[in-house]
Amino acid sequence: MQPFRSEIRNSPSQSTIKIYLTDSDLDEKIKKHLEHFSEIESIEIAESMEQNRGDESITILLKNDVDINKVKAAIDSSLWWYFEEDLVDE
């Protein structure tokens, strides 16, 4: 099972990136990990009401004029690195 899944969510007001973690106990750690991205305006942890999703999700709001696809790819890469390092440390 993969440790996370990310999706781009388009809305009329602002596109976001949603991250669903397999282990929701890691939400705060992952939020802190993502705070170093300069393209991110804010990060919110919320209960997920969506079907077939985790209990919680992390919503990432990006600054204006940012390429959401590039930021998502960078976030995904950073999270894979994070989880690989975490598994090595155990």
Buried (B, 14 or more C-beta within 10 A) or exposed (E): EEBBBBEEEEEEEEBBBBBBBEEBEBBEEBBEBBEEBEBBEEBEBEEBEEEEEBEBBBBBBBEEEBEBEEBBEEBBEBBEEBBEEEEEEE
